[in-house]
Amino acid sequence: KVERIGRGWRSNASPAVPEATLSKLVAKWSDAQMSVYGIPSNELPLVAVAWLAGDTQAKVFQLYPAGTDTIVQYQQQWFILSNTAITELVLPGVL
C-alpha cells in the first residue's frame, strides 16, 4: 500500500521503504503510457489496486512480466508498457 501524505508518500511495507523510492515508484506509474496489446499472457498476474482521489471505486490492474516490458490487463483490455519492467512498478521485495 502506497498512499499520499502531504506532498510526499508513505507505505506500510515491511521493511520500511524510503520516501524517495516511493516517489520514484509513483512517478513511474504516473508517467506510464500504455499501447494496445493483442496477445494475452498465460502467466499468473500480479494484481495492483489503485485508489485515486475523487474516485469511489478502485482501479484494478493485472500485470504480467514480459522481459523489459510489462503487459497490463485493465477492464478486459490488454496493453503493453514498453521499456517498463514489472519490477519498476512494485515495491521492493514484492517480486
C-alpha positions as CSV (number, residue, x, y, z in Angstrom):
1,K,0.0,0.0,0.0
2,V,1.4,3.4,-1.1
3,E,-0.5,6.5,-0.1
4,R,-0.2,10.2,-0.4
5,I,0.7,12.1,2.7
6,G,1.0,15.9,2.3
7,R,3.5,16.4,-0.5
8,G,5.2,13.0,0.0
9,W,4.3,9.3,0.0
10,R,4.3,6.6,2.7
11,S,3.9,2.9,2.7
12,N,3.0,0.3,5.3
13,A,5.6,-2.2,3.7
14,S,7.9,-4.1,6.0
15,P,10.8,-3.4,6.0
16,A,10.1,0.4,5.5
17,V,10.6,1.8,2.1
18,P,12.3,5.3,1.8
19,E,10.1,8.1,0.6
20,A,12.5,8.7,-2.3
21,T,11.9,5.1,-3.5
22,L,8.1,5.6,-3.2
23,S,8.3,8.9,-5.2
24,K,10.1,7.1,-8.0
25,L,7.5,4.3,-7.9
26,V,4.6,6.8,-8.1
27,A,6.4,8.7,-10.9
28,K,6.8,5.5,-12.9
29,W,3.1,4.8,-12.6
30,S,2.2,8.5,-13.4
31,D,4.4,8.6,-16.5
32,A,3.5,5.2,-17.9
33,Q,2.0,5.2,-21.3
34,M,0.3,2.0,-22.5
35,S,-0.3,0.8,-26.0
36,V,-3.0,-1.6,-27.0
37,Y,-1.7,-5.1,-27.0
38,G,-3.5,-8.0,-28.7
39,I,-1.9,-11.2,-27.3
40,P,-2.9,-12.1,-23.8
41,S,-0.4,-13.7,-21.4
42,N,-0.9,-17.2,-20.0
43,E,1.1,-16.4,-16.9
44,L,-0.4,-15.7,-13.5
45,P,-0.7,-11.9,-13.0
46,L,0.5,-9.6,-10.2
47,V,-2.6,-7.6,-9.3
48,A,-2.3,-3.9,-8.5
49,V,-5.2,-1.9,-7.0
50,A,-5.1,1.9,-7.3
51,W,-7.4,4.1,-5.3
52,L,-7.4,7.6,-6.9
53,A,-8.5,10.8,-5.2
54,G,-12.1,11.6,-6.1
55,D,-12.9,8.1,-7.4
56,T,-15.3,5.9,-5.3
57,Q,-14.0,2.6,-6.7
58,A,-10.5,1.2,-7.1
59,K,-8.8,0.6,-10.4
60,V,-7.6,-3.0,-10.7
61,F,-4.7,-3.8,-13.0
62,Q,-3.3,-7.2,-13.8
63,L,0.5,-7.0,-14.5
64,Y,2.4,-9.7,-16.4
65,P,6.2,-9.6,-16.9
66,A,7.5,-9.5,-20.4
67,G,11.2,-9.1,-20.2
68,T,11.9,-5.3,-20.2
69,D,8.2,-4.6,-20.9
70,T,5.1,-5.2,-18.8
71,I,1.8,-6.5,-20.2
72,V,-1.3,-5.0,-18.4
73,Q,-4.8,-6.1,-18.4
74,Y,-7.3,-3.4,-17.4
75,Q,-11.1,-3.5,-17.9
76,Q,-10.8,-6.6,-20.2
77,Q,-8.3,-4.9,-22.5
78,W,-4.7,-5.7,-23.0
79,F,-1.9,-3.1,-23.1
80,I,1.9,-3.1,-23.1
81,L,4.1,-0.7,-21.2
82,S,7.2,-0.7,-23.3
83,N,10.6,-0.4,-21.6
84,T,9.0,-0.6,-18.2
85,A,9.9,-3.8,-16.3
86,I,7.3,-5.1,-13.8
87,T,9.9,-4.7,-11.1
88,E,9.7,-0.9,-11.6
89,L,6.0,-0.9,-10.8
90,V,6.0,-2.7,-7.4
91,L,7.5,-2.1,-4.0
92,P,10.9,-3.6,-3.4
93,G,10.7,-7.1,-2.1
94,V,7.3,-7.9,-3.7
95,L,8.8,-9.9,-6.5
